[in-house]
Amino acid sequence: MTSDQIKEQLKQVKYPGFSRDIVSFGLVRTAGFFDGTVKVALSLTSNDPKAPLQLKTDVEKALRGLPGVKDILVEIAVAPAKTPPPAAGVTATGGNLAGNAGAPKKIRHAVAIASGKGGVGKSTFSVNLACGLAQLLELQGRPGRVGLLDCDIYGPSVPLMMGLSGRPEVEGDGTDAMLVPMERYGVKVMSMGFLVDENTPVVWRGPMIMKTIQQFVQNVKWGELDVLLIDLPPGTGDAQLSLVQTIPLDGAVLVTTPQLAATNVARKGGLMFQKVNVPLLGVAENMSYFVDPSGQRHDLFGSGGGVITAEKLGTVLLGQVPLIPEIRAGGDSGVPIVVSAPQSLAAGVFREMGEAVLARLQKSTVPPR
């Protein structure tokens, strides 16, 4: 029996009070089988003394009866929580992603936008996709139900691209205080860029990054949203792992440019999401091609990289965004091309990808939380 087979069986074990399993929450550290004994090590952050006992019982129940299993050893390392653990961090107040048991979710879908590699235009993509989704939902009579969370702690660029500045308002006092996201173009926005001076570099280690992301999730008054897009920084480090352990993600979109140097790294980012059981909604190919004034298409960064990446990851190519100056100019001016030129080819591509994301979210097999 392999470690993967044991983890597959452990997907039956839900975190107490929630319908998401302990594998997708990233709580399973190791799982092995030797001479008839299954050994599982869990790691969780909790102030609830009942949670480890319940998890131990549920793990033993899930593994008992497997062929060849004579004994089960479950080790659970528990760290006290200054802030709520991944599962408990999603509470019913203000801007969080779900209600308590039986209460309705305030945010219907949380979707990560990732690239693995920097420089592929991920934030530009996120901003335009968010605006495109807001336009689509407004046509359905659901305005103001898109959120954009900028988790690029070191280099937040979403405020510039959305034309937003200043500080967010705070409602409440003390531990009940909630940040109110800024709003423009029908999109609610929260970013580290609102909280630090633009001339002040953020020089933080991993734990501080994780704490900030948790606060963005737990202490922002998002209200009722259909979709929350989460713009991740490049890489597969602290910020990414903290996010997938803090937020019950409904899916992820990978952004890449066509060339091999970008697609290889994007594929690794996709594999990270697969390892933590976050569904891949698709791949978006940015800066895909350039059309000159005569109408001739030029593949400046090669071609086919997005399709190949999607095929290797077992997902779909959501669309190809052309390389045009207007997209860059829209980011610099704070008016995304989906807003400034809604009838343009590029705006149409972003809206089509938004429709594809919504459709794939509707078909998602992720259980309700």
C-alpha positions, 0 to 999 in steps of 0.5 A: 500500500502506497502513501498516495493510496492511504491519502486517497482513503483519508479524503473521507475524513472531514475536518470537524464541523466542515465538509472539506477533507483533511488532505485538501486542507494540507493537514496530512504530513506523512502516511506510510505502510509497513508490515501491516501497520499504517502510520499517519502523521497530522499537523494542525493549528487549533485551540479546540481540544476536541478536534485532535481526538475527533480526527484520530477517531475518524482517521482510524475508522477510515483506514480500518478494514483496508486489505492487509491492515493490522494496526493503525498509528495516528500521530497528531501535532497540535500548535495553539492558534493565535488566529483561527486554524484553516477550517475554523478561520472561515466564520460567519462574520463580515467578509469571510468565506462561509457561514457556521455549520448550516449557515449560507456561504457569503462568498460562493466561489474562491479562485486563485490566479497563479503563474509560478513564474513572474513577468507573465502579466498575471496581475494584469490578467487578474484585473481584467478578468475581475472586471469582465466577470463584474460585467457578466454578472451585472448583465445577470442582475447581480452587480457588485458581486466580484472581489479581487484580493491582491496577495502579492505582498512584496509587489502589489500592483492591483491598486495602480491597475484599478485606479485606486489609492488611499486607505480602506475604511475600518468598521468596528473596534478591537478584535471585531474590527473589519477592513472594508474593501475599496470598490471600482468598476463593480469589483471589491478590492483589497491589497497590501498596497492600500496598507503600506506607503508606496515608497516603503519596501515590505521586508518580511519573512514567511510567518508574517506573510502567512499572518497577513494573508490570514487577516485578509481572509478573516478580517475583510468585510467582503459581503455577498460575492459570487466570485473572489479572485485571489491574485497570488505572487509568483512561486510555490512558497509561503504565500501560496501554501498559506493561502491553500491552507487558509482558504477553501479554494474552489479552483485555480487558473494558471497564467502563462506566456507561450514560451517554454521558459514560462510554461515549464514553471506554470506546469509546476505551479499547477502540480502544486495545486493538484497536490493540495487537491485544488481543481484546475479550472484552466490555463490562460495564455497571455501575450499570446500573439501580436497583430500588426497594422496589416492584420498579420499575426506574429507569434512573438513568444512562440506558440502552443505553450498554453495548450500543451500546459493545459494538456499536461495538467489535464485541464483546458485552455481558457483563452489566448490574450493578444499582445497589444499596447492598450492592455499595458496602457490600461494597467498604467492608467488605472482603467483596464481595457475591459472597461475602457474598450469593452467592444475590443477583441481583448475585452471579448477574450477576457469576458469569454474566459470569465464565462468559461470560469463561471461554467467550470465552477458550476460543474465543479465537484468540490463539495459545499462547505 
